[in-house]
Amino acid sequence: MSRVSARTQAPATAPRRSELDVLRIVVVLGLVFFHAALVFATEGDYYVRNSRTTEAITVLAGFAVVWAMPALFLVAGLGARYSVNRRGAGRFARERLLRLGVPLVFTVVALNPLPQWLRLRAADPDHHESYWRFLPRYFTVHLDLADFPFFVDGKHFESGHLWFVLLLLAFCLLLAPVAARLAAGGDRAAAAVARHPALLLLPVLPLALINVPLGMEEDYAAWHHWAYLVFFLYGFALAGDDRVRSVMRRYARPLGVAGVVLFAACAPGFMTADDPFTDSTLLALVTRALFSAAGWCLVVAILGTLDRPREQRHTEARPRPVMAYLSVAALPLYVLHQPVVVALAYGVVGWSAPIVVEYAVIVAGSLAGILVLYECVVRRTRLTRLMFGMRPDPPVTPS
């Protein structure tokens, strides 16, 4: 069965949901603010660290990671449903290999060595190895087939911020053979959620069963990387169904309050446990369970709040020019943002200016840099569009 079908969910002709474009752009551009903030965090091991730090970053960053990347995976799952409906499972897999695989390989090879090289120079002022002499060490790698899908490993080699793209590609390829069955199961599950809204909380269980015993991972925005599969599959199977959307809208406010309360309840564990991400103490285990529940509640609350009933939406209205421009730029901006942030931070952290000034310069400069690179380089040729995961359409200037 090459195409999926469901009575109410994600038809191939469904109008584009502009609120999902907004959410995706907010998360992608928000990563500039997030990664710039890590330069000034008291904890962590970001590529470039400022000599003066602040603990406020830890709290603010924690509230961002609990929902931002999970929301991005959920939206990606919903997009995968539309794509499978439109193309069929086989063409969907080939399209994802092209749109995600090419920028993944290009970025890991051409862009990711720079942050790693700057990390060495920032950590040791006496480190004067040139970039070109560093490259062979960066590409000294080995295969670890047990660490799916992060097969390639090395002392300096990394997928970096492209872990999101690599995981998303893996999820899409795993999904393709079972897409029809999952869609049919999602249709039945949506009917059950409509009858019993409490079932909307059921995904908390698999999230906790992953995060609690396996631990959470700082390298993957605080969640265990397999936890993101739950959000992706929910987006594919359920999030586009009108019945589920109605339940999400109805309970968005109480779920939002519950998410904030649950996240606040994580504070004792994050502040007092030696390593709340991996410890096996009762406090650490409870903290990870609360974090899992908080993340799910907040993601559903955000989607329900942004969504509007069909009768309140102008489905025929054209998207605003700025949003239309940014919506197709999401992946290139994501690919570009971290190398630009790290390079700019490397030049700023030596200043004697206050933290707020340095942070503002890094954020403003990085936003300007990635937008200029996208406008002047990425979207201008078929080759660069291919390397950054864009369709080979001619560039359209927003009016």
MIDREN-958331 format. One record per residue (C-alpha): residue in one letter; residue number from 1; x, y, z. Coordinates in Angstrom, 1 decimal. Layout:
<residu = a&num = NUM&u = X&v = Y&w = Z>
...
This chain:
<residu = m&num = 1&u = 0.0&v = 0.0&w = 0.0>
<residu = s&num = 2&u = 1.9&v = 3.1&w = -1.2>
<residu = r&num = 3&u = -0.3&v = 5.8&w = 0.0>
<residu = v&num = 4&u = -1.9&v = 6.5&w = 3.4>
<residu = s&num = 5&u = -5.5&v = 7.6&w = 3.9>
<residu = a&num = 6&u = -7.6&v = 8.6&w = 6.8>
<residu = r&num = 7&u = -11.1&v = 10.0&w = 7.1>
<residu = t&num = 8&u = -10.3&v = 13.2&w = 8.7>
<residu = q&num = 9&u = -6.6&v = 13.6&w = 9.1>
<residu = a&num = 10&u = -4.1&v = 15.5&w = 7.0>
<residu = p&num = 11&u = -5.5&v = 15.2&w = 3.5>
<residu = a&num = 12&u = -3.1&v = 16.0&w = 0.7>
<residu = t&num = 13&u = -5.1&v = 19.1&w = -0.3>
<residu = a&num = 14&u = -5.2&v = 20.5&w = 3.3>
<residu = p&num = 15&u = -4.5&v = 24.2&w = 3.5>
<residu = r&num = 16&u = -1.1&v = 25.2&w = 4.9>
<residu = r&num = 17&u = -1.3&v = 25.8&w = 8.6>
<residu = s&num = 18&u = 0.4&v = 29.2&w = 9.1>
<residu = e&num = 19&u = 0.7&v = 28.8&w = 12.8>
<residu = l&num = 20&u = 3.0&v = 25.9&w = 12.3>
<residu = d&num = 21&u = 5.2&v = 28.0&w = 10.1>
<residu = v&num = 22&u = 5.3&v = 30.6&w = 12.8>
<residu = l&num = 23&u = 6.2&v = 28.1&w = 15.5>
<residu = r&num = 24&u = 9.0&v = 26.6&w = 13.3>
<residu = i&num = 25&u = 10.5&v = 30.0&w = 12.6>
<residu = v&num = 26&u = 10.2&v = 31.1&w = 16.2>
<residu = v&num = 27&u = 12.2&v = 28.0&w = 17.3>
<residu = v&num = 28&u = 14.8&v = 28.3&w = 14.6>
<residu = l&num = 29&u = 15.5&v = 32.0&w = 15.1>
<residu = g&num = 30&u = 15.2&v = 31.4&w = 18.9>
<residu = l&num = 31&u = 18.1&v = 29.0&w = 18.6>
<residu = v&num = 32&u = 20.3&v = 32.1&w = 17.9>
<residu = f&num = 33&u = 19.3&v = 33.6&w = 21.2>
<residu = f&num = 34&u = 19.6&v = 30.2&w = 22.9>
<residu = h&num = 35&u = 23.1&v = 29.4&w = 21.7>
<residu = a&num = 36&u = 24.4&v = 32.9&w = 22.2>
<residu = a&num = 37&u = 23.2&v = 32.6&w = 25.8>
<residu = l&num = 38&u = 25.2&v = 29.4&w = 26.3>
<residu = v&num = 39&u = 28.4&v = 31.5&w = 25.8>
<residu = f&num = 40&u = 27.6&v = 33.1&w = 29.2>
<residu = a&num = 41&u = 26.2&v = 30.0&w = 31.0>
<residu = t&num = 42&u = 27.9&v = 28.9&w = 34.3>
<residu = e&num = 43&u = 27.5&v = 25.3&w = 33.3>
<residu = g&num = 44&u = 27.9&v = 23.3&w = 30.1>
<residu = d&num = 45&u = 30.6&v = 23.0&w = 27.5>
<residu = y&num = 46&u = 29.7&v = 25.3&w = 24.7>
<residu = y&num = 47&u = 32.3&v = 25.9&w = 22.0>
<residu = v&num = 48&u = 33.2&v = 29.4&w = 23.2>
<residu = r&num = 49&u = 32.8&v = 30.5&w = 26.8>
<residu = n&num = 50&u = 32.9&v = 34.0&w = 28.3>
<residu = s&num = 51&u = 35.1&v = 34.6&w = 31.3>
<residu = r&num = 52&u = 32.1&v = 36.2&w = 33.1>
<residu = t&num = 53&u = 29.0&v = 34.1&w = 33.3>
<residu = t&num = 54&u = 25.5&v = 34.2&w = 34.9>
<residu = e&num = 55&u = 23.3&v = 31.5&w = 36.4>
<residu = a&num = 56&u = 20.2&v = 33.1&w = 35.0>
<residu = i&num = 57&u = 21.1&v = 31.5&w = 31.7>
<residu = t&num = 58&u = 20.6&v = 28.0&w = 33.1>
<residu = v&num = 59&u = 17.0&v = 28.7&w = 34.2>
<residu = l&num = 60&u = 16.0&v = 30.5&w = 30.9>
<residu = a&num = 61&u = 17.7&v = 27.9&w = 28.8>
<residu = g&num = 62&u = 16.0&v = 25.1&w = 30.7>
<residu = f&num = 63&u = 12.5&v = 26.5&w = 30.0>
<residu = a&num = 64&u = 13.4&v = 26.7&w = 26.3>
<residu = v&num = 65&u = 14.7&v = 23.2&w = 25.9>
<residu = v&num = 66&u = 11.7&v = 21.6&w = 27.6>
<residu = w&num = 67&u = 9.5&v = 22.4&w = 24.7>
<residu = a&num = 68&u = 11.3&v = 24.0&w = 21.7>
<residu = m&num = 69&u = 13.0&v = 21.0&w = 20.0>
<residu = p&num = 70&u = 10.1&v = 18.6&w = 20.9>
<residu = a&num = 71&u = 7.8&v = 21.1&w = 19.1>
<residu = l&num = 72&u = 10.0&v = 21.1&w = 16.1>
<residu = f&num = 73&u = 9.9&v = 17.3&w = 15.8>
<residu = l&num = 74&u = 6.2&v = 17.3&w = 16.2>
<residu = v&num = 75&u = 5.7&v = 19.8&w = 13.5>
<residu = a&num = 76&u = 8.1&v = 17.8&w = 11.3>
<residu = g&num = 77&u = 6.0&v = 14.7&w = 11.9>
<residu = l&num = 78&u = 2.9&v = 16.5&w = 10.8>
<residu = g&num = 79&u = 4.7&v = 17.7&w = 7.7>
<residu = a&num = 80&u = 5.8&v = 14.1&w = 7.0>
<residu = r&num = 81&u = 2.1&v = 13.1&w = 7.0>
<residu = y&num = 82&u = 1.2&v = 15.6&w = 4.4>
<residu = s&num = 83&u = 4.2&v = 14.6&w = 2.3>
<residu = v&num = 84&u = 3.4&v = 10.9&w = 2.5>
<residu = n&num = 85&u = -0.2&v = 11.6&w = 1.5>
<residu = r&num = 86&u = 1.0&v = 13.6&w = -1.5>
<residu = r&num = 87&u = 3.9&v = 11.5&w = -2.7>
<residu = g&num = 88&u = 3.5&v = 8.0&w = -1.3>
<residu = a&num = 89&u = 5.9&v = 6.3&w = 1.0>
<residu = g&num = 90&u = 8.6&v = 5.5&w = -1.6>
<residu = r&num = 91&u = 8.8&v = 9.0&w = -3.1>
<residu = f&num = 92&u = 8.6&v = 10.5&w = 0.4>
<residu = a&num = 93&u = 11.7&v = 8.5&w = 1.5>
<residu = r&num = 94&u = 13.7&v = 9.6&w = -1.6>
<residu = e&num = 95&u = 12.6&v = 13.2&w = -1.2>
<residu = r&num = 96&u = 13.7&v = 13.2&w = 2.5>
<residu = l&num = 97&u = 17.1&v = 11.7&w = 1.6>
<residu = l&num = 98&u = 17.6&v = 14.6&w = -0.8>
<residu = r&num = 99&u = 16.2&v = 17.4&w = 1.2>
<residu = l&num = 100&u = 17.8&v = 16.3&w = 4.6>
<residu = g&num = 101&u = 20.7&v = 14.1&w = 3.6>
<residu = v&num = 102&u = 22.4&v = 16.6&w = 1.3>
<residu = p&num = 103&u = 22.5&v = 19.5&w = 3.8>
<residu = l&num = 104&u = 23.5&v = 17.0&w = 6.5>
<residu = v&num = 105&u = 26.6&v = 15.8&w = 4.6>
<residu = f&num = 106&u = 27.5&v = 19.3&w = 3.3>
<residu = t&num = 107&u = 27.3&v = 20.9&w = 6.8>
<residu = v&num = 108&u = 29.2&v = 18.2&w = 8.6>
<residu = v&num = 109&u = 31.9&v = 18.4&w = 6.1>
<residu = a&num = 110&u = 32.1&v = 22.1&w = 5.2>
<residu = l&num = 111&u = 30.7&v = 24.1&w = 8.2>
<residu = n&num = 112&u = 31.0&v = 22.0&w = 11.4>
<residu = p&num = 113&u = 34.8&v = 21.9&w = 11.5>
<residu = l&num = 114&u = 34.9&v = 25.7&w = 12.2>
<residu = p&num = 115&u = 33.2&v = 25.6&w = 15.6>
<residu = q&num = 116&u = 35.4&v = 22.7&w = 16.7>
<residu = w&num = 117&u = 38.6&v = 24.5&w = 15.6>
<residu = l&num = 118&u = 37.4&v = 27.7&w = 17.5>
<residu = r&num = 119&u = 36.7&v = 25.6&w = 20.6>
<residu = l&num = 120&u = 40.4&v = 24.5&w = 20.7>
<residu = r&num = 121&u = 41.6&v = 28.0&w = 20.2>
<residu = a&num = 122&u = 39.2&v = 29.5&w = 22.8>
<residu = a&num = 123&u = 40.2&v = 26.9&w = 25.4>
<residu = d&num = 124&u = 43.9&v = 27.4&w = 24.9>
<residu = p&num = 125&u = 45.3&v = 30.8&w = 23.9>
<residu = d&num = 126&u = 48.6&v = 29.1&w = 23.0>
<residu = h&num = 127&u = 46.9&v = 26.9&w = 20.5>
<residu = h&num = 128&u = 48.0&v = 28.2&w = 17.1>
<residu = e&num = 129&u = 47.2&v = 25.3&w = 14.8>
<residu = s&num = 130&u = 45.9&v = 26.5&w = 11.5>
<residu = y&num = 131&u = 42.4&v = 25.6&w = 10.3>
<residu = w&num = 132&u = 43.8&v = 23.6&w = 7.4>
<residu = r&num = 133&u = 46.1&v = 21.6&w = 9.6>
<residu = f&num = 134&u = 43.2&v = 20.9&w = 12.0>
<residu = l&num = 135&u = 41.0&v = 19.5&w = 9.2>
<residu = p&num = 136&u = 42.7&v = 16.1&w = 8.9>
<residu = r&num = 137&u = 42.3&v = 15.6&w = 12.7>
<residu = y&num = 138&u = 38.6&v = 16.6&w = 12.4>
<residu = f&num = 139&u = 38.1&v = 13.9&w = 9.7>
<residu = t&num = 140&u = 39.9&v = 11.2&w = 11.7>
<residu = v&num = 141&u = 36.8&v = 9.1&w = 12.4>
<residu = h&num = 142&u = 35.6&v = 5.6&w = 13.1>
<residu = l&num = 143&u = 32.3&v = 3.8&w = 12.8>
<residu = d&num = 144&u = 30.2&v = 2.8&w = 15.8>
<residu = l&num = 145&u = 27.3&v = 0.8&w = 14.5>
<residu = a&num = 146&u = 25.8&v = 0.4&w = 17.9>
<residu = d&num = 147&u = 25.1&v = 4.2&w = 18.3>
<residu = f&num = 148&u = 22.3&v = 4.5&w = 15.7>
<residu = p&num = 149&u = 21.9&v = 6.8&w = 13.9>
<residu = f&num = 150&u = 25.1&v = 8.5&w = 15.0>
<residu = f&num = 151&u = 27.4&v = 6.0&w = 13.3>
<residu = v&num = 152&u = 30.4&v = 8.2&w = 12.6>
<residu = d&num = 153&u = 32.4&v = 9.2&w = 15.6>
<residu = g&num = 154&u = 35.8&v = 10.8&w = 16.3>
<residu = k&num = 155&u = 37.7&v = 12.9&w = 18.8>
<residu = h&num = 156&u = 36.9&v = 16.2&w = 17.0>
<residu = f&num = 157&u = 34.3&v = 15.1&w = 14.4>
<residu = e&num = 158&u = 30.7&v = 15.8&w = 15.3>
<residu = s&num = 159&u = 27.2&v = 16.2&w = 13.8>
<residu = g&num = 160&u = 27.0&v = 19.3&w = 15.9>
<residu = h&num = 161&u = 23.7&v = 21.1&w = 15.7>
<residu = l&num = 162&u = 22.8&v = 18.9&w = 12.7>
<residu = w&num = 163&u = 21.8&v = 16.1&w = 15.2>
<residu = f&num = 164&u = 18.3&v = 17.4&w = 14.6>
<residu = v&num = 165&u = 18.5&v = 16.8&w = 10.8>
<residu = l&num = 166&u = 20.2&v = 13.4&w = 11.3>
<residu = l&num = 167&u = 17.5&v = 12.2&w = 13.7>
<residu = l&num = 168&u = 14.8&v = 13.6&w = 11.5>
<residu = l&num = 169&u = 16.1&v = 11.8&w = 8.5>
<residu = a&num = 170&u = 16.4&v = 8.6&w = 10.5>
<residu = f&num = 171&u = 12.8&v = 8.9&w = 11.8>
<residu = c&num = 172&u = 11.5&v = 9.6&w = 8.2>
<residu = l&num = 173&u = 13.3&v = 6.5&w = 6.8>
<residu = l&num = 174&u = 12.0&v = 4.3&w = 9.7>
<residu = l&num = 175&u = 8.5&v = 5.7&w = 9.2>
<residu = a&num = 176&u = 8.2&v = 5.1&w = 5.4>
<residu = p&num = 177&u = 7.7&v = 1.3&w = 5.4>
<residu = v&num = 178&u = 4.9&v = 1.5&w = 8.1>
<residu = a&num = 179&u = 3.4&v = 4.9&w = 7.2>
<residu = a&num = 180&u = 0.0&v = 3.4&w = 6.0>
<residu = r&num = 181&u = -0.5&v = 1.3&w = 9.1>
<residu = l&num = 182&u = 0.5&v = 4.1&w = 11.4>
<residu = a&num = 183&u = -2.0&v = 6.4&w = 9.6>
<residu = a&num = 184&u = -4.8&v = 3.9&w = 10.0>
<residu = g&num = 185&u = -3.9&v = 3.4&w = 13.6>
<residu = g&num = 186&u = -3.8&v = 7.2&w = 14.1>
<residu = d&num = 187&u = -7.3&v = 7.6&w = 12.8>
<residu = r&num = 188&u = -8.6&v = 5.1&w = 15.3>
<residu = a&num = 189&u = -6.6&v = 6.7&w = 18.1>
<residu = a&num = 190&u = -8.0&v = 10.1&w = 17.2>
<residu = a&num = 191&u = -11.5&v = 8.8&w = 17.6>
<residu = a&num = 192&u = -10.6&v = 7.5&w = 21.0>
<residu = v&num = 193&u = -9.0&v = 10.9&w = 22.0>
<residu = a&num = 194&u = -12.2&v = 12.7&w = 20.9>
<residu = r&num = 195&u = -14.3&v = 10.4&w = 23.2>
<residu = h&num = 196&u = -11.8&v = 10.4&w = 26.1>
<residu = p&num = 197&u = -9.7&v = 13.6&w = 26.1>
<residu = a&num = 198&u = -7.6&v = 12.3&w = 29.0>
<residu = l&num = 199&u = -5.9&v = 10.0&w = 26.4>
<residu = l&num = 200&u = -4.1&v = 13.2&w = 25.2>
<residu = l&num = 201&u = -1.8&v = 12.7&w = 28.2>
<residu = l&num = 202&u = -0.9&v = 9.1&w = 27.3>
<residu = p&num = 203&u = 2.4&v = 10.0&w = 25.4>
<residu = v&num = 204&u = 3.8&v = 11.1&w = 28.8>
<residu = l&num = 205&u = 4.2&v = 7.4&w = 29.6>
<residu = p&num = 206&u = 6.6&v = 6.5&w = 26.7>
<residu = l&num = 207&u = 8.5&v = 9.8&w = 27.1>
<residu = a&num = 208&u = 9.1&v = 9.0&w = 30.8>
<residu = l&num = 209&u = 10.0&v = 5.3&w = 30.0>
<residu = i&num = 210&u = 12.7&v = 6.7&w = 27.7>
<residu = n&num = 211&u = 14.0&v = 9.6&w = 29.7>
<residu = v&num = 212&u = 13.9&v = 8.1&w = 33.2>
<residu = p&num = 213&u = 15.9&v = 4.9&w = 32.8>
<residu = l&num = 214&u = 18.0&v = 5.9&w = 29.8>
<residu = g&num = 215&u = 18.8&v = 9.4&w = 31.1>
<residu = m&num = 216&u = 18.6&v = 12.7&w = 29.4>
<residu = e&num = 217&u = 21.3&v = 14.0&w = 27.1>
<residu = e&num = 218&u = 22.8&v = 17.5&w = 27.1>
<residu = d&num = 219&u = 24.0&v = 17.1&w = 23.5>
<residu = y&num = 220&u = 20.5&v = 16.7&w = 22.3>
<residu = a&num = 221&u = 18.8&v = 19.7&w = 24.0>
<residu = a&num = 222&u = 18.3&v = 17.9&w = 27.3>
<residu = w&num = 223&u = 16.0&v = 15.1&w = 26.0>
<residu = h&num = 224&u = 17.1&v = 11.6&w = 25.3>
<residu = h&num = 225&u = 17.4&v = 11.5&w = 21.5>
<residu = w&num = 226&u = 14.8&v = 8.6&w = 21.2>
<residu = a&num = 227&u = 12.3&v = 10.6&w = 23.1>
<residu = y&num = 228&u = 11.9&v = 12.9&w = 20.1>
<residu = l&num = 229&u = 10.5&v = 9.9&w = 18.1>
<residu = v&num = 230&u = 7.4&v = 10.1&w = 20.3>
<residu = f&num = 231&u = 6.8&v = 13.7&w = 19.3>
<residu = f&num = 232&u = 7.5&v = 13.0&w = 15.7>
<residu = l&num = 233&u = 5.1&v = 10.0&w = 15.6>
<residu = y&num = 234&u = 2.4&v = 11.9&w = 17.4>
<residu = g&num = 235&u = 2.7&v = 14.7&w = 14.8>
<residu = f&num = 236&u = 2.4&v = 12.2&w = 12.0>
<residu = a&num = 237&u = -0.4&v = 10.1&w = 13.4>
<residu = l&num = 238&u = -2.6&v = 12.5&w = 15.4>
<residu = a&num = 239&u = -1.7&v = 16.2&w = 15.4>
<residu = g&num = 240&u = -3.4&v = 16.9&w = 12.0>
<residu = d&num = 241&u = -6.7&v = 15.3&w = 12.9>
<residu = d&num = 242&u = -9.5&v = 17.8&w = 13.3>
<residu = r&num = 243&u = -10.9&v = 15.8&w = 16.3>
<residu = v&num = 244&u = -7.5&v = 15.9&w = 18.1>
<residu = r&num = 245&u = -7.0&v = 19.5&w = 17.2>
<residu = s&num = 246&u = -10.3&v = 20.4&w = 18.8>
<residu = v&num = 247&u = -9.3&v = 18.6&w = 22.1>
<residu = m&num = 248&u = -5.9&v = 20.3&w = 22.0>
<residu = r&num = 249&u = -7.5&v = 23.8&w = 21.6>
<residu = r&num = 250&u = -10.1&v = 23.0&w = 24.4>
<residu = y&num = 251&u = -7.4&v = 22.0&w = 26.9>
<residu = a&num = 252&u = -4.6&v = 24.3&w = 25.9>
<residu = r&num = 253&u = -4.9&v = 26.6&w = 28.9>
<residu = p&num = 254&u = -5.0&v = 23.9&w = 31.7>
<residu = l&num = 255&u = -2.2&v = 21.9&w = 30.0>
<residu = g&num = 256&u = -0.1&v = 25.1&w = 29.8>
<residu = v&num = 257&u = -0.6&v = 25.7&w = 33.5>
<residu = a&num = 258&u = 0.2&v = 22.1&w = 34.3>
<residu = g&num = 259&u = 3.4&v = 22.3&w = 32.1>
<residu = v&num = 260&u = 4.7&v = 25.4&w = 34.0>
<residu = v&num = 261&u = 3.9&v = 23.8&w = 37.4>
<residu = l&num = 262&u = 5.6&v = 20.5&w = 36.4>
<residu = f&num = 263&u = 8.7&v = 22.3&w = 35.1>
<residu = a&num = 264&u = 8.9&v = 24.3&w = 38.3>
<residu = a&num = 265&u = 8.7&v = 21.1&w = 40.3>
<residu = c&num = 266&u = 11.9&v = 20.0&w = 38.4>
<residu = a&num = 267&u = 13.9&v = 22.8&w = 40.1>
<residu = p&num = 268&u = 14.9&v = 20.9&w = 43.3>
<residu = g&num = 269&u = 16.3&v = 18.0&w = 41.3>
<residu = f&num = 270&u = 18.1&v = 20.2&w = 38.8>
<residu = m&num = 271&u = 19.6&v = 22.4&w = 41.5>
<residu = t&num = 272&u = 20.6&v = 19.7&w = 44.1>
<residu = a&num = 273&u = 21.3&v = 16.4&w = 42.3>
<residu = d&num = 274&u = 24.9&v = 15.8&w = 41.2>
<residu = d&num = 275&u = 23.8&v = 14.9&w = 37.7>
<residu = p&num = 276&u = 20.0&v = 15.0&w = 37.3>
<residu = f&num = 277&u = 20.4&v = 13.9&w = 33.6>
<residu = t&num = 278&u = 21.9&v = 10.5&w = 34.4>
<residu = d&num = 279&u = 21.9&v = 9.9&w = 38.1>
<residu = s&num = 280&u = 19.9&v = 6.8&w = 39.4>
<residu = t&num = 281&u = 18.9&v = 8.5&w = 42.7>
<residu = l&num = 282&u = 15.2&v = 8.8&w = 43.4>
<residu = l&num = 283&u = 15.4&v = 12.6&w = 43.1>
<residu = a&num = 284&u = 17.0&v = 12.4&w = 39.7>
<residu = l&num = 285&u = 14.5&v = 9.8&w = 38.4>
<residu = v&num = 286&u = 11.5&v = 11.8&w = 39.6>
<residu = t&num = 287&u = 13.0&v = 15.0&w = 38.1>
<residu = r&num = 288&u = 13.3&v = 13.3&w = 34.7>
<residu = a&num = 289&u = 9.7&v = 12.1&w = 34.9>
<residu = l&num = 290&u = 8.5&v = 15.5&w = 35.8>
<residu = f&num = 291&u = 10.5&v = 17.0&w = 32.9>
<residu = s&num = 292&u = 9.0&v = 14.6&w = 30.5>
<residu = a&num = 293&u = 5.5&v = 15.4&w = 31.6>
<residu = a&num = 294&u = 6.2&v = 19.1&w = 31.6>
<residu = g&num = 295&u = 7.5&v = 19.0&w = 28.0>
<residu = w&num = 296&u = 4.5&v = 17.1&w = 26.7>
<residu = c&num = 297&u = 2.0&v = 19.4&w = 28.4>
<residu = l&num = 298&u = 3.8&v = 22.6&w = 27.1>
<residu = v&num = 299&u = 4.1&v = 21.4&w = 23.5>
<residu = v&num = 300&u = 0.4&v = 20.4&w = 23.3>
<residu = a&num = 301&u = -0.6&v = 23.7&w = 25.0>
<residu = i&num = 302&u = 1.4&v = 25.7&w = 22.6>
<residu = l&num = 303&u = 0.0&v = 24.0&w = 19.6>
<residu = g&num = 304&u = -3.6&v = 24.2&w = 20.9>
<residu = t&num = 305&u = -3.1&v = 27.9&w = 21.7>
<residu = l&num = 306&u = -1.8&v = 28.8&w = 18.2>
<residu = d&num = 307&u = -4.4&v = 26.7&w = 16.4>
<residu = r&num = 308&u = -7.7&v = 28.3&w = 15.5>
<residu = p&num = 309&u = -11.0&v = 26.7&w = 14.5>
<residu = r&num = 310&u = -11.5&v = 26.5&w = 10.8>
<residu = e&num = 311&u = -14.3&v = 29.0&w = 10.8>
<residu = q&num = 312&u = -12.0&v = 31.6&w = 12.4>
<residu = r&num = 313&u = -9.2&v = 31.1&w = 9.8>
<residu = h&num = 314&u = -9.0&v = 32.7&w = 6.4>
<residu = t&num = 315&u = -7.9&v = 29.7&w = 4.5>
<residu = e&num = 316&u = -7.7&v = 31.5&w = 1.2>
<residu = a&num = 317&u = -5.7&v = 34.4&w = 2.4>
<residu = r&num = 318&u = -2.1&v = 34.5&w = 1.2>
<residu = p&num = 319&u = 0.6&v = 34.4&w = 3.9>
<residu = r&num = 320&u = 2.3&v = 37.6&w = 4.8>
<residu = p&num = 321&u = 5.4&v = 38.3&w = 2.6>
<residu = v&num = 322&u = 7.8&v = 38.1&w = 5.6>
<residu = m&num = 323&u = 6.4&v = 34.8&w = 6.8>
<residu = a&num = 324&u = 6.3&v = 33.4&w = 3.3>
<residu = y&num = 325&u = 9.9&v = 34.3&w = 2.9>
<residu = l&num = 326&u = 11.0&v = 32.9&w = 6.3>
<residu = s&num = 327&u = 9.0&v = 29.7&w = 6.1>
<residu = v&num = 328&u = 11.0&v = 28.4&w = 3.2>
<residu = a&num = 329&u = 14.2&v = 29.6&w = 4.8>
<residu = a&num = 330&u = 13.8&v = 27.6&w = 8.1>
<residu = l&num = 331&u = 16.2&v = 24.8&w = 7.3>
<residu = p&num = 332&u = 18.9&v = 26.9&w = 5.7>
<residu = l&num = 333&u = 18.8&v = 29.3&w = 8.7>
<residu = y&num = 334&u = 19.0&v = 26.4&w = 11.0>
<residu = v&num = 335&u = 22.0&v = 25.0&w = 9.2>
<residu = l&num = 336&u = 23.8&v = 28.3&w = 9.2>
<residu = h&num = 337&u = 23.0&v = 29.6&w = 12.7>
<residu = q&num = 338&u = 25.5&v = 27.8&w = 14.9>
<residu = p&num = 339&u = 28.7&v = 28.3&w = 12.9>
<residu = v&num = 340&u = 27.9&v = 32.0&w = 12.7>
<residu = v&num = 341&u = 27.1&v = 32.3&w = 16.4>
<residu = v&num = 342&u = 30.3&v = 30.6&w = 17.4>
<residu = a&num = 343&u = 32.5&v = 32.6&w = 15.0>
<residu = l&num = 344&u = 31.0&v = 35.9&w = 16.2>
<residu = a&num = 345&u = 31.2&v = 34.9&w = 19.9>
<residu = y&num = 346&u = 34.8&v = 34.0&w = 19.5>
<residu = g&num = 347&u = 35.5&v = 37.6&w = 18.5>
<residu = v&num = 348&u = 33.4&v = 39.1&w = 21.2>
<residu = v&num = 349&u = 34.2&v = 37.2&w = 24.4>
<residu = g&num = 350&u = 37.5&v = 39.0&w = 24.9>
<residu = w&num = 351&u = 35.7&v = 42.4&w = 25.2>
<residu = s&num = 352&u = 35.5&v = 44.1&w = 28.6>
<residu = a&num = 353&u = 31.9&v = 45.1&w = 28.0>
<residu = p&num = 354&u = 29.0&v = 44.0&w = 30.2>
<residu = i&num = 355&u = 27.5&v = 40.6&w = 29.5>
<residu = v&num = 356&u = 24.3&v = 42.2&w = 28.2>
<residu = v&num = 357&u = 26.2&v = 44.2&w = 25.7>
<residu = e&num = 358&u = 28.2&v = 41.2&w = 24.5>
<residu = y&num = 359&u = 25.1&v = 39.1&w = 24.3>
<residu = a&num = 360&u = 23.2&v = 41.7&w = 22.3>
<residu = v&num = 361&u = 26.1&v = 42.0&w = 19.8>
<residu = i&num = 362&u = 26.3&v = 38.3&w = 19.3>
<residu = v&num = 363&u = 22.6&v = 37.9&w = 18.8>
<residu = a&num = 364&u = 22.2&v = 40.9&w = 16.5>
<residu = g&num = 365&u = 25.3&v = 40.1&w = 14.5>
<residu = s&num = 366&u = 24.3&v = 36.4&w = 14.1>
<residu = l&num = 367&u = 20.8&v = 37.2&w = 13.0>
<residu = a&num = 368&u = 22.1&v = 39.7&w = 10.5>
<residu = g&num = 369&u = 24.8&v = 37.3&w = 9.3>
<residu = i&num = 370&u = 22.6&v = 34.3&w = 8.7>
<residu = l&num = 371&u = 19.9&v = 36.3&w = 6.9>
<residu = v&num = 372&u = 22.6&v = 38.0&w = 4.7>
<residu = l&num = 373&u = 24.1&v = 34.6&w = 3.9>
<residu = y&num = 374&u = 20.8&v = 33.1&w = 3.1>
<residu = e&num = 375&u = 19.6&v = 36.0&w = 0.9>
<residu = c&num = 376&u = 22.9&v = 36.7&w = -0.9>
<residu = v&num = 377&u = 24.3&v = 33.1&w = -1.2>
<residu = v&num = 378&u = 22.0&v = 30.2&w = -0.4>
<residu = r&num = 379&u = 18.8&v = 31.1&w = -2.3>
<residu = r&num = 380&u = 20.5&v = 32.4&w = -5.4>
<residu = t&num = 381&u = 21.6&v = 29.3&w = -7.2>
<residu = r&num = 382&u = 20.3&v = 25.8&w = -7.8>
<residu = l&num = 383&u = 23.5&v = 24.3&w = -6.3>
<residu = t&num = 384&u = 23.4&v = 26.3&w = -3.1>
<residu = r&num = 385&u = 19.7&v = 25.6&w = -2.7>
<residu = l&num = 386&u = 20.4&v = 21.9&w = -3.0>
<residu = m&num = 387&u = 23.2&v = 22.0&w = -0.5>
<residu = f&num = 388&u = 20.9&v = 23.7&w = 2.1>
<residu = g&num = 389&u = 17.9&v = 21.5&w = 1.5>
<residu = m&num = 390&u = 15.8&v = 23.8&w = -0.6>
<residu = r&num = 391&u = 13.7&v = 23.0&w = -3.6>
<residu = p&num = 392&u = 15.4&v = 24.2&w = -6.9>
<residu = d&num = 393&u = 12.8&v = 26.9&w = -7.5>
<residu = p&num = 394&u = 14.0&v = 30.3&w = -8.6>
<residu = p&num = 395&u = 14.3&v = 32.8&w = -5.8>
<residu = v&num = 396&u = 11.2&v = 34.9&w = -5.2>
<residu = t&num = 397&u = 11.7&v = 38.4&w = -3.8>
<residu = p&num = 398&u = 9.1&v = 39.2&w = -1.2>
<residu = s&num = 399&u = 7.0&v = 42.2&w = -2.0>
